Amino acid sequence: VQLQAFGGGLGQPGGSLRLSCAASGSDFSINTMSWYRKFPGNQRDLVASITSGGSTNYSDSVKGRFTISMDNAKNTVYLQMDSLKPDDTAVYYCNVDLFQYSSSWVYWGKGTLVTVSS
């Protein structure tokens, strides 16, 4: 399974950006897709997650500003980031927890840099 992320780049404070991440491969079913972010020198922290059933979870720092959604047919997760703050500047990583070949697997996408600056 491969994850390919799109979006990111430069956003203005108070503005919006959208990230997307598509999982490709064969014979898998997704349990949860998530976005993490990593600040320089820190570990990756969960930003938001969504299950295949649509249950969502957000970190307190983005609650009310970011929205995670998933297109099950396309195996794609989206992160709509609104009311951006400079503190949102980080490398964002897509993560998928899926079931394939009778086992559970976790995959990470390559990070995409989000910079929030005027």
N, C-alpha and C positions, 0 to 999 in steps of 0.2 A: 504494500500500500504506500502510495506517495501522497504527500500533502503539498499543495502549491498555494501560496498566499499572494494576494494582490492588494494594492492600496497602500496606504501609508504616505510618507512624504512630509511636506511642510504644511502645517495648519496655523491659523491665526488664533490668538486667544479669543475665546468666545465663539469661534467658528466650529466647523464640522469636518470630519473625515470619516471614511468608511473603509473598513478592512473586509476582505473576503478570503476564504480558504476552502479549497476543494480537495476532497479525498478521492483518489482514483486507485483502481485495482479490481480484483475480482473476488467474488464469493465471501463478502464480508457484510456484517451488519453493525451499524454504529450504535454504541450505547450513549456516549457523551462526547460532545465537542466543546472545546474550551479555548479561551485566549488567556495567555500569561504575558507578563511584561517584566523586563529586567532593566533595572537602573544600573549605571556603572558601579561595579564593586559589590553589587548585591546579588542575591539569588533571584530566581524567577518567582514572581508572585502571581497568584490567580487574579485575573481581572473579572472574568465572567465565564459561566459554563451553561450549557443547555443539553438536556437529555433528548433522546429521539422522541420522547413523549411530549416535549415542550416545556418541561420544568426548568426554570432558570435560577441562577444564583449569581450574585454580584458582590464584589468587594465593596466595602463601605465607601471607599474613596471615589467610586464611579457611579454608585447607585443614584438613579435619577438623571444621570447625564448620558450614560452609555446604554445601548440596547443590543442584546445578542439575539439572533434569530437563526433558524436553520431551515434549509430547503432539503427535506429528506430525499426527494426524487433526484436531486443533483448532488447529494452528499456534500453539501456546501454550507458553511457557517459564515455568518456575517456579524460584524461588530460596527454598529453605528455609533460614532463618538460625537456627541454634541457638547456645547458649552465647554470647549477645550480649555485647559489650563496649561501654563508652562510646566507644571509638575507632571503632566501626562507624557512629557518627553521621555521616551524609552524605546527599547527594542521590543516589539510585540511578537509573540510566538503562538502559532496555532498548535493545538494538541487534540488528538482523537483517541478515544478509548473504544475499541471495537472487538467484535467476536469474529474469528476466522479460523477455519480448520480445527474446530472444537476447542479452541483456546482463546483467551483474552490477550489482546495486544494493545500497547500504547505507542503511538507514533508522534513525532514532533516535526513541524515544518521549520524551514529556515526562517530566521527572524526578519522582520521588516521594521525599518526605523521610522518612528513617528517623532517629528520635531514640532513643538508648538512655540512659536516665537513671532513677534511682530517685526 
